[in-house]
Amino acid sequence: MPVLPKAQRVSTLLETLAQTYPNAHCELVFHNPLELLMATILSAQCTDVRVNQVTARLFERCRTPQDYVDISQEELESIVQPTGFYRSKAKHLKACASALLERHNGIVPQSMDALVQLPGVGRKTANVVLGDAFEAPAGVVVDTHVQRLSKRLGLSRHSTPEKIEPDLMRLVPREQWAKLSHWLIWHGRRRCGAIKPDCANCEVRLLCPSAKKDASKIGRK
């Protein structure tokens, strides 16, 4: 297959990912912006499956920011313990809820600047909330899957989220920023694993600069 210009390759890549994962979405279970915000804080170094198991109980107990403020640290820790780093995560949830009440009348703000000033909220978490709760992405969510696939697919030469995100934002139309994250995350979970990428059956193999390399070596990058 002839080498395509980068813009054409990226366009074809997006079309292929969209066709492969037409139902790609955020796999954290939520019903409102507050739930997504809290679930995303809990998702740090934890699987979405485990977070969803925890939030099924948490969201019954805490429905408003005031509930997070009122619940004892000990009870909150016991609920979120399965997500790991539970003491710091419980503190972040309570501090975040308190800040929502003090600064935003208990409402999750809809701007990047306001979100990243909340305790426990970084740019990735803010991007998740803006893109999936408000459908108004301010950037691209760069988690471990997006970070890994961006390099493998030749979308960025960088290795840190801070530098990868601007590269993706320049390459991909704004209306596809949120979808791009979901497509790459789903592809990373279902096909392009960190250790053993399934290059032989990969839907975007012909568009991937790394596909010609030995899969065992790709996993060590």
Backbone torsions as a table, in degrees:
resi	resn	phi	psi	omega
1	MET	NA	129.5	-179.1
2	PRO	-64.6	151.9	180.0
3	VAL	-73.6	125.4	-179.1
4	LEU	-87.5	149.9	170.4
5	PRO	-57.4	150.7	-172.8
6	LYS	-57.9	-44.2	-178.4
7	ALA	-60.5	-41.7	179.8
8	GLN	-69.4	-38.6	179.1
9	ARG	-64.2	-43.2	-179.9
10	VAL	-65.0	-42.1	179.3
11	SER	-61.2	-44.1	178.8
12	THR	-67.4	-37.8	177.9
13	LEU	-61.1	-45.2	179.3
14	LEU	-62.6	-42.5	179.3
15	GLU	-62.7	-40.3	-178.5
16	THR	-69.3	-42.6	178.4
17	LEU	-64.1	-39.6	179.2
18	ALA	-63.4	-39.1	178.7
19	GLN	-72.0	-34.8	-178.4
20	THR	-73.9	-37.9	-177.0
21	TYR	-125.9	65.0	-176.4
22	PRO	-64.9	-21.8	-178.4
23	ASN	-107.1	17.2	-178.9
24	ALA	-59.7	134.5	-178.2
25	HIS	-156.6	171.9	175.1
26	CYS	-64.9	127.4	-176.0
27	GLU	-92.4	4.4	168.5
28	LEU	-78.8	133.9	-179.2
29	VAL	-86.0	124.3	-179.6
30	PHE	-152.2	159.2	179.8
31	HIS	-123.7	-8.8	179.7
32	ASN	-158.7	168.5	-177.4
33	PRO	-59.5	-36.7	179.7
34	LEU	-62.6	-44.3	-179.8
35	GLU	-63.2	-41.7	179.3
36	LEU	-65.7	-40.2	178.6
37	LEU	-59.4	-48.5	-178.2
38	MET	-68.8	-38.9	179.3
39	ALA	-64.8	-38.1	-178.9
40	THR	-69.7	-37.0	174.4
41	ILE	-59.8	-41.7	-179.8
42	LEU	-70.8	-21.1	-173.4
43	SER	-76.6	-7.8	179.3
44	ALA	-58.9	122.6	179.7
45	GLN	53.5	38.9	178.8
46	CYS	-149.7	148.3	-179.9
47	THR	-75.3	153.3	176.7
48	ASP	-62.3	-35.7	179.6
49	VAL	-59.8	-46.0	-179.9
50	ARG	-67.1	-41.5	178.1
51	VAL	-59.6	-43.8	-179.2
52	ASN	-63.7	-34.1	176.1
53	GLN	-64.3	-40.0	-178.5
54	VAL	-73.5	-44.1	-175.8
55	THR	-71.0	-20.9	174.9
56	ALA	-57.3	-37.1	177.1
57	ARG	-85.0	-42.6	-176.0
58	LEU	-60.1	-44.8	-175.7
59	PHE	-72.4	-17.3	171.3
60	GLU	-75.3	-36.3	-177.7
61	ARG	-81.0	-37.9	-175.7
62	CYS	-123.4	106.7	-177.4
63	ARG	-105.5	-18.4	-178.0
64	THR	-134.4	162.9	175.1
65	PRO	-55.8	-36.5	179.5
66	GLN	-62.5	-33.8	178.0
67	ASP	-62.7	-38.7	178.6
68	TYR	-68.6	-34.0	177.6
69	VAL	-70.5	-39.1	-174.3
70	ASP	-79.2	-30.0	-178.5
71	ILE	-65.5	143.9	-179.1
72	SER	-70.6	151.9	177.8
73	GLN	-58.0	-40.6	-177.1
74	GLU	-64.2	-45.0	-179.4
75	GLU	-66.9	-41.1	-179.9
76	LEU	-64.1	-41.2	177.8
77	GLU	-60.6	-40.9	-178.6
78	SER	-65.6	-32.3	179.6
79	ILE	-73.5	-44.2	-173.3
80	VAL	-91.5	0.2	-176.5
81	GLN	-51.2	-40.6	-178.2
82	PRO	-62.7	-15.4	-179.1
83	THR	-82.8	-7.5	-177.8
84	GLY	82.8	155.9	-179.4
85	PHE	48.6	39.2	-168.1
86	TYR	-65.9	-30.6	-179.8
87	ARG	-67.0	-47.9	-180.0
88	SER	-69.2	-36.0	179.3
89	LYS	-66.8	-40.4	178.0
90	ALA	-62.8	-40.4	177.9
91	LYS	-63.8	-40.3	179.3
92	HIS	-64.9	-41.2	179.5
93	LEU	-61.7	-45.1	-178.9
94	LYS	-67.3	-43.7	-179.0
95	ALA	-66.7	-38.1	178.6
96	CYS	-64.1	-45.5	179.5
97	ALA	-62.5	-41.2	178.7
98	SER	-62.0	-42.2	178.8
99	ALA	-65.9	-36.3	177.1
100	LEU	-61.4	-41.5	-180.0
101	LEU	-68.9	-42.5	-174.9
102	GLU	-74.8	-36.3	-172.4
103	ARG	-105.0	-25.3	-170.1
104	HIS	-133.1	22.0	178.6
105	ASN	55.3	31.2	177.1
106	GLY	80.2	7.6	-178.1
107	ILE	-104.8	135.5	176.9
108	VAL	-68.0	122.7	-177.8
109	PRO	-70.0	158.8	-176.2
110	GLN	-113.0	30.2	176.3
111	SER	-130.6	148.2	179.2
112	MET	-60.4	-45.5	-177.0
113	ASP	-59.0	-42.7	-178.7
114	ALA	-72.3	-38.9	-177.7
115	LEU	-65.8	-44.2	-175.8
116	VAL	-72.2	-9.3	175.0
117	GLN	-87.1	-6.5	176.8
118	LEU	-78.8	141.5	178.4
119	PRO	-57.8	135.0	177.5
120	GLY	80.6	3.4	-176.1
121	VAL	-113.3	118.3	173.7
122	GLY	-106.3	-173.6	-176.5
123	ARG	-63.7	-38.8	-179.4
124	LYS	-61.9	-47.5	179.0
125	THR	-60.9	-43.7	179.1
126	ALA	-61.1	-40.4	178.8
127	ASN	-63.7	-38.8	178.0
128	VAL	-61.2	-48.0	-177.7
129	VAL	-64.3	-46.1	-178.3
130	LEU	-65.7	-40.3	-176.5
131	GLY	-76.7	-37.4	-172.1
132	ASP	-104.0	-29.6	177.8
133	ALA	-88.2	-35.5	-175.1
134	PHE	-112.6	-7.6	-178.5
135	GLU	53.4	40.7	179.4
136	ALA	-139.5	66.7	-174.7
137	PRO	-61.9	137.7	175.6
138	ALA	-103.0	-3.8	-178.7
139	GLY	-175.0	-163.8	-178.6
140	VAL	-114.0	131.0	176.1
141	VAL	-69.0	122.3	178.1
142	VAL	-115.6	93.3	174.8
143	ASP	-96.9	-167.9	-175.7
144	THR	-64.8	-35.0	179.4
145	HIS	-68.7	-47.3	179.6
146	VAL	-62.9	-40.0	178.7
147	GLN	-60.3	-46.2	-178.4
148	ARG	-67.6	-48.2	-175.5
149	LEU	-71.7	-29.4	178.9
150	SER	-60.4	-38.3	179.2
151	LYS	-76.2	-44.2	-178.8
152	ARG	-62.5	-39.0	-177.5
153	LEU	-84.3	0.4	178.3
154	GLY	72.7	26.3	179.2
155	LEU	-87.1	-21.1	178.3
156	SER	-154.0	144.0	175.5
157	ARG	-89.8	-9.1	-174.2
158	HIS	-86.5	167.1	-176.0
159	SER	-120.3	-5.3	-179.1
160	THR	-110.6	146.1	-179.9
161	PRO	-55.5	-37.0	-177.4
162	GLU	-61.5	-31.2	-179.3
163	LYS	-97.8	-27.4	178.7
164	ILE	-69.1	-42.9	-175.6
165	GLU	-56.1	-48.7	179.1
166	PRO	-61.3	-34.3	177.5
167	ASP	-62.2	-45.2	-179.8
168	LEU	-66.9	-38.4	179.8
169	MET	-64.6	-33.0	178.3
170	ARG	-75.1	-32.3	-175.3
171	LEU	-81.7	-31.1	-168.7
172	VAL	-114.6	137.6	177.6
173	PRO	-58.7	145.1	-177.0
174	ARG	-54.0	-38.4	-177.1
175	GLU	-67.2	-10.6	179.1
176	GLN	-109.5	4.2	-177.2
177	TRP	-58.7	-48.3	-178.8
178	ALA	-67.2	-42.8	179.5
179	LYS	-62.8	-39.5	180.0
180	LEU	-54.8	-46.4	179.7
181	SER	-59.4	-45.5	-179.3
182	HIS	-64.6	-42.4	179.8
183	TRP	-60.5	-46.7	-177.9
184	LEU	-69.0	-38.8	178.8
185	ILE	-64.7	-45.0	179.5
186	TRP	-64.4	-40.8	179.4
187	HIS	-66.2	-39.0	179.1
188	GLY	-65.8	-35.8	-179.4
189	ARG	-79.4	-31.9	-171.8
190	ARG	-103.0	-20.9	-174.9
191	ARG	-136.4	-47.1	-170.6
192	CYS	-104.9	68.9	-178.4
193	GLY	-67.6	162.5	-176.5
194	ALA	-67.2	-39.8	-175.0
195	ILE	-94.0	-46.5	-176.6
196	LYS	-128.2	79.2	176.6
197	PRO	-64.9	137.0	-178.3
198	ASP	-87.2	68.9	-175.6
199	CYS	-62.9	-35.0	-175.6
200	ALA	-61.3	-33.4	-177.6
201	ASN	-108.9	10.5	-174.6
202	CYS	-70.0	132.4	-178.8
203	GLU	-68.6	-23.6	-178.1
204	VAL	-113.0	22.0	-175.9
205	ARG	-54.3	-43.9	-176.2
206	LEU	-70.6	-13.0	179.7
207	LEU	-104.7	1.1	-172.5
208	CYS	-105.1	118.3	178.9
209	PRO	-62.2	-23.6	-176.9
210	SER	-88.6	-10.8	-173.0
211	ALA	-65.9	-26.3	-178.5
212	LYS	-77.3	-14.7	-178.5
213	LYS	-81.8	158.7	177.7
214	ASP	-64.8	130.8	-175.0
215	ALA	-59.2	-34.0	-178.7
216	SER	-67.2	-30.0	178.1
217	LYS	-77.7	-35.0	179.4
218	ILE	-59.4	-39.7	-176.5
219	GLY	-64.3	-20.3	-177.5
220	ARG	-96.2	2.8	-178.7
221	LYS	-71.3	NA	NA
